[in-house]
Amino acid sequence: MVLKTIEAVYDGQVIRPDLPLKLEPNTRIRITVTTVKPARAKKNSFLATARALKLKGPTDLAENLDEYLYSGGKA
């Protein structure tokens, strides 16, 4: 007897393995079902997202933000 753990999805009618099984057709198997929670996508921080955008802007924006906001962008 070979014990193997596989991941699969039940579509409401059929259990579909995520990967092909190396079994001969008509091989009898025993299935034990354990439900698993879907993996949650890792959330990026705002800073990581902002850096990934690679936006261009003035190098002194932090120091002169009010000037850029309230004087039409001319510091």
C-alpha positions as CSV (number, residue, x, y, z in Angstrom):
1,M,0.0,0.0,0.0
2,V,1.3,3.4,-1.0
3,L,0.2,6.5,0.9
4,K,0.1,9.7,-1.1
5,T,-1.3,13.2,-0.3
6,I,-2.6,15.2,-3.2
7,E,-4.4,18.6,-3.6
8,A,-7.6,18.6,-5.5
9,V,-10.8,20.6,-6.1
10,Y,-14.3,19.4,-5.9
11,D,-16.4,21.1,-8.5
12,G,-19.8,20.0,-7.2
13,Q,-19.8,16.6,-9.0
14,V,-16.2,15.4,-9.5
15,I,-12.9,15.6,-7.5
16,R,-10.2,17.0,-9.8
17,P,-6.6,16.6,-8.8
18,D,-4.4,19.6,-9.2
19,L,-1.7,17.4,-10.8
20,P,-1.9,14.2,-12.8
21,L,-1.9,11.0,-10.9
22,K,0.5,8.2,-11.9
23,L,-2.2,5.5,-11.7
24,E,-3.3,2.9,-14.2
25,P,-6.9,3.3,-15.4
26,N,-9.5,1.6,-13.3
27,T,-7.2,1.4,-10.3
28,R,-9.3,1.3,-7.1
29,I,-8.2,3.9,-4.5
30,R,-9.4,5.0,-1.1
31,I,-9.9,8.8,-0.6
32,T,-9.9,10.6,2.8
33,V,-11.2,14.1,2.5
34,T,-9.7,17.0,4.5
35,T,-10.8,20.5,3.5
36,V,-8.1,23.2,3.4
37,K,-8.5,26.9,3.4
38,P,-7.4,28.7,0.3
39,A,-4.0,30.4,0.5
40,R,-4.4,34.1,1.1
41,A,-2.5,36.4,-1.2
42,K,0.3,38.3,0.6
43,K,-0.6,42.0,1.0
44,N,2.0,44.5,0.1
45,S,2.5,47.6,2.2
46,F,1.7,51.0,0.7
47,L,5.4,51.8,0.5
48,A,6.2,48.6,-1.4
49,T,3.4,49.3,-3.9
50,A,4.5,52.9,-4.3
51,R,8.1,51.8,-5.0
52,A,6.9,49.2,-7.5
53,L,5.2,51.9,-9.5
54,K,8.5,53.7,-10.1
55,L,6.9,57.1,-10.4
56,K,8.9,60.1,-11.4
57,G,8.6,63.4,-9.6
58,P,10.5,66.3,-8.1
59,T,13.3,65.3,-5.7
60,D,12.2,68.0,-3.2
61,L,8.5,67.1,-3.1
62,A,8.5,66.2,0.6
63,E,10.1,69.4,1.6
64,N,8.1,71.7,-0.7
65,L,4.7,69.8,-0.8
66,D,2.7,72.9,0.0
67,E,4.4,74.9,-2.7
68,Y,3.6,72.2,-5.3
69,L,0.0,71.8,-4.1
70,Y,-1.0,75.4,-3.7
71,S,1.2,77.4,-6.2
72,G,0.4,75.5,-9.3
73,G,3.4,73.2,-9.1
74,K,6.1,75.9,-9.2
75,A,8.3,75.8,-6.2
